[in-house]
Amino acid sequence: MSGERNGNTGGHLEPDFAQALKELARGEGAATAMENHLDALEKKIEEMLAKAEEDEEALASRPKSSATDPSTNDERKPAA
């Protein structure tokens, strides 16, 4: 932006404008960090969904007797 557009012909930015630019840059950095974090979360969610789909398909392809056999779930039950 030229100095003529904001009324400053001395080549120096006004203090308020300079501060606004600093805050804008800081906000852009925060937005980039948040986007990166969200991308990582999205990747984890996609991996979890893919694993859940694989598990569901594997469960569906098992014979019914093993899917309903209570002895296969003994490891997950807490000891009484």
C-alpha positions in Angstrom: 0.0 0.0 0.0 1.4 3.4 -0.8 1.7 6.2 1.7 -0.6 8.3 -0.4 -3.6 6.0 0.1 -3.5 6.3 3.9 -2.6 10.0 3.9 1.0 9.4 5.1 3.4 10.7 2.5 6.5 10.5 4.8 7.0 6.7 4.1 6.2 5.7 7.7 3.2 3.7 8.7 1.0 5.2 11.3 1.4 3.5 14.7 -2.2 2.2 14.7 -1.9 0.8 11.2 1.5 -0.8 12.1 -0.1 -2.4 15.2 -3.0 -3.7 13.2 -0.6 -5.3 10.8 1.3 -7.0 13.7 -2.0 -8.3 15.1 -3.1 -9.5 11.7 0.2 -11.4 11.2 -0.2 -12.9 14.7 -3.8 -13.9 13.9 -2.7 -15.5 10.6 -0.1 -17.5 12.5 -2.7 -18.7 15.0 -5.1 -19.6 12.2 -2.4 -21.6 10.5 -1.6 -23.5 13.7 -5.3 -24.2 14.2 -5.6 -25.5 10.6 -2.6 -27.8 11.1 -4.1 -29.1 14.4 -7.5 -29.7 12.7 -5.8 -31.5 9.8 -4.1 -33.8 12.3 -7.4 -34.4 14.1 -9.1 -35.1 10.8 -6.4 -37.6 9.8 -6.8 -39.4 13.2 -10.6 -39.5 12.8 -10.3 -40.9 9.3 -7.9 -43.6 10.5 -10.3 -44.5 13.4 -13.2 -44.7 11.0 -11.3 -46.9 8.6 -10.3 -49.2 11.5 -13.9 -49.4 12.7 -15.1 -50.2 9.2 -12.4 -53.0 8.9 -13.5 -54.4 12.3 -17.1 -54.3 11.4 -16.4 -56.1 8.1 -14.3 -58.7 9.9 -17.1 -59.2 12.5 -19.7 -59.5 9.8 -17.6 -62.1 7.9 -17.2 -64.4 10.9 -19.5 -67.3 11.4 -22.4 -66.5 13.7 -21.4 -69.0 16.3 -18.1 -67.2 17.0 -19.7 -63.8 16.9 -22.2 -64.8 19.6 -20.0 -67.1 21.6 -19.6 -65.5 25.1 -16.3 -67.2 25.6 -14.7 -64.9 23.0 -15.5 -61.9 25.2 -14.0 -63.2 28.5 -10.9 -61.2 28.1 -12.8 -57.9 28.1 -14.9 -58.7 31.2 -13.5 -57.5 34.5 -12.8 -60.2 37.1 -15.5 -60.3 39.8 
